[in-house]
Amino acid sequence: MDTNVSRRRFLGTAGIGAASVGALSALAAEGAEPDSALKIVAVACSPRKGKTTAQALGMCLEAAKAVAPERIEIELVELAGLKIPAELAAGIPLEAGQADDFPEVAAKLSDPTVGAIIVGTPVYFANMATLCKAFIDRCGMFRKNKFALSGKIAGVLAVGGVRNGGQELVIQSVQASLFCHEMLVVGDGRPTGHFGACLWNDGSDDVSKDEFGVATAKNLGRHMAEVALARGTP
Ligand SMILES: Cc1cc2nc3c(=O)[nH]c(=O)nc-3n(C[C@H](O)[C@H](O)[C@H](O)COP(=O)(O)O)c2cc1C
């Protein structure tokens, strides 16, 4: 992959028509210097540490890094084992002694070099996992803080125990929340080219066997990196 993604190439790759070119020019103009470091962070929202959501996000991140290994830094943040009380988002204070690990996650996402964020979740009864919803609700603090995630590239990955167990529904639901942050939401790139990464865990807890799903994860990572490089760090 050409590490120097030219704007013309990006426009062609993204299939963006003439009407959008002005908006992209404005975006590129306010981006960071072309050679600055770019960090891509993936947040694994499964309560099971190191399992299929984390595994799939790892593939996604590796594909992103391969776009420009010398410029792109990747990090996987696992929420498994962390306490993310959702009620704080509704203004309900923590009880005495109640733990809250969200600030350490928020600090990672607040790093100014972060240009893209991938949210990964297992499918739970055709919805995102509880931990994912708690994470999304708590991310409201970024929106309240001058839309701090605005302009960052966003993508979504979902893993289900069934081939068609609700992955696309979950992706759409998570994407809807990311739109609320003025994030620039993208799907998996060509040739799979749909809504995001959709993976199937056949019960073995090894999604590397899901050839098509792995392709969507890799294409999501690659596409996000390409767009993020063209965009520059917001
Ligand atoms: C409570 C619960 C509900 C689930 N509901 C669904 C579902 O609706 N559709 C589906 O495809 N898989 C469902 N699964 C399976 C998980 O999505 C699947 O095992 C996934 O790989 C788990 O991700 P993890 O390995 O990162 O924890 C469910 C699993 C649990 C525990």
Ligand as a Chemical Component Dictionary entry (heavy atoms), coordinates in Angstrom:
data_LIG
# 
_chem_comp.id                   LIG 
_chem_comp.type                 NON-POLYMER 
_chem_comp.pdbx_formal_charge   0 
_chem_comp.three_letter_code    LIG 
# 
loop_
_chem_comp_atom.comp_id 
_chem_comp_atom.atom_id 
_chem_comp_atom.alt_atom_id 
_chem_comp_atom.type_symbol 
_chem_comp_atom.charge 
_chem_comp_atom.model_Cartn_x 
_chem_comp_atom.model_Cartn_y 
_chem_comp_atom.model_Cartn_z 
_chem_comp_atom.pdbx_ordinal 
LIG C1  C1  C 0 -25.877 -13.127 26.582 1  
LIG C2  C2  C 0 -25.418 -13.510 25.189 2  
LIG C3  C3  C 0 -26.244 -13.243 24.113 3  
LIG C4  C4  C 0 -25.831 -13.561 22.827 4  
LIG N1  N1  N 0 -26.643 -13.248 21.780 5  
LIG C5  C5  C 0 -26.233 -13.474 20.520 6  
LIG C6  C6  C 0 -27.032 -13.078 19.407 7  
LIG O1  O1  O 0 -28.108 -12.527 19.534 8  
LIG N2  N2  N 0 -26.544 -13.304 18.166 9  
LIG C7  C7  C 0 -25.329 -13.912 17.946 10 
LIG O2  O2  O 0 -24.943 -14.075 16.797 11 
LIG N3  N3  N 0 -24.548 -14.290 18.994 12 
LIG C8  C8  C 0 -24.952 -14.076 20.269 13 
LIG N4  N4  N 0 -24.144 -14.420 21.331 14 
LIG C9  C9  C 0 -22.820 -15.023 21.055 15 
LIG C10 C10 C 0 -21.674 -14.015 21.133 16 
LIG O3  O3  O 0 -21.935 -12.876 20.359 17 
LIG C11 C11 C 0 -20.372 -14.656 20.610 18 
LIG O4  O4  O 0 -20.061 -15.790 21.393 19 
LIG C12 C12 C 0 -19.200 -13.727 20.586 20 
LIG O5  O5  O 0 -18.138 -14.358 19.905 21 
LIG C13 C13 C 0 -18.728 -13.337 21.983 22 
LIG O6  O6  O 0 -17.702 -12.375 21.883 23 
LIG P1  P1  P 0 -16.372 -12.488 22.810 24 
LIG O7  O7  O 0 -15.689 -13.782 22.424 25 
LIG O8  O8  O 0 -15.550 -11.313 22.465 26 
LIG O9  O9  O 0 -16.842 -12.463 24.211 27 
LIG C14 C14 C 0 -24.555 -14.152 22.618 28 
LIG C15 C15 C 0 -23.741 -14.440 23.720 29 
LIG C16 C16 C 0 -24.168 -14.117 24.992 30 
LIG C17 C17 C 0 -23.258 -14.411 26.161 31 
# 
loop_
_chem_comp_bond.comp_id 
_chem_comp_bond.atom_id_1 
_chem_comp_bond.atom_id_2 
_chem_comp_bond.value_order 
_chem_comp_bond.pdbx_ordinal 
LIG C1  C2  SING 1  
LIG C2  C3  SING 2  
LIG C2  C16 DOUB 3  
LIG C3  C4  DOUB 4  
LIG C4  N1  SING 5  
LIG C4  C14 SING 6  
LIG N1  C5  DOUB 7  
LIG C5  C6  SING 8  
LIG C5  C8  SING 9  
LIG C6  O1  DOUB 10 
LIG C6  N2  SING 11 
LIG N2  C7  SING 12 
LIG C7  O2  DOUB 13 
LIG C7  N3  SING 14 
LIG N3  C8  DOUB 15 
LIG C8  N4  SING 16 
LIG N4  C9  SING 17 
LIG N4  C14 SING 18 
LIG C9  C10 SING 19 
LIG C10 O3  SING 20 
LIG C10 C11 SING 21 
LIG C11 O4  SING 22 
LIG C11 C12 SING 23 
LIG C12 O5  SING 24 
LIG C12 C13 SING 25 
LIG C13 O6  SING 26 
LIG O6  P1  SING 27 
LIG P1  O7  DOUB 28 
LIG P1  O8  SING 29 
LIG P1  O9  SING 30 
LIG C14 C15 DOUB 31 
LIG C15 C16 SING 32 
LIG C16 C17 SING 33 
# 
